[in-house]
Amino acid sequence: MFKKMTLALALVAFSTPALAGSCPAMINQIDAALASGKVANAAEVKKLRDQGESLHRSGGHAASVRVLQEAMKLAGMTN
């Protein structure tokens, strides 16, 4: 049981920085798509992008990635 808890904590500890690093890259990709003017749902994508950035800044990196992935999907982007 202790091994499993230690492993779970280690996975969380090491995955959070990885997620944190992907947020800015995703935000930049979304910004580039919005700047191109080719995003049909631009207002909603921008709203999700801003929400994702806010989550990232507050330390909610996993939630940020989920929201940013949703924005990218809505914008017709692949990640």
N, C-alpha and C positions, 0 to 999 in steps of 0.2 A: 504494500500500500504506500509506504514512504517513497519507494522508487518511482511509482506512478505519479505521485504528487510533485516530486522533484522534477521529473521529466516535463510535466505539464507546466510548471512554473518557468522552467528553462525555455520552453517553446514560446511562452508568452513574452518573456524578457527579451528574447532574441528576435522575435518577429515584429515587435512594436517599432524598433528603429528602422527596420526594412520598410514597413508600411509608411512610416513618417517620411522617408526619402522619396517614396513614389508619389505622394500628394502634390508637391510642387510641379513635378513633371506632367502630371495629369492636368493640373490647372493651366499650365502653359499650353498644352495641346488644345484644351477647350478654348482658351483665349485666341489661339491662332485660327481655329475654326470659326469662332464668332467674328473675328476681324475680316475673314474672307467674305462674309456676307452671304454665305451659301447655306446657313443653318435655318431650316424652316421654322423651328420652334425656338427661336433665339431667346425670347423673353423667359420661357420656362427653363431653358438650358442655363441661362445666366443666373437665374434664381437658384438652381441646384448647385451651380459652380460656386456662387457666393456662400451658400450653406456649407458646402464641402470645405471651402477655405476657412470658414469660421470654426468648424469642427477640428480641422487640422491645427489651427492656432491654439485651441483650447486643450489640445492633447488627445482628442478623440480620433485617433488615426484610423482605426478599423472602420468606424462609422463614416469618416471622411472618404475613405476609399470607396465604400459602398455608394455613397451619394454621388461622388464624382464619376463612378462607373455608370450610374443611372443617367447622369447628364450626358456622358459620351454616347450611350446607347440612344438616348432621345435625339441627339444631334446627328445620328447616323454614322458615328465614328466607331472604329474597332480599336480595342486596346489590348 
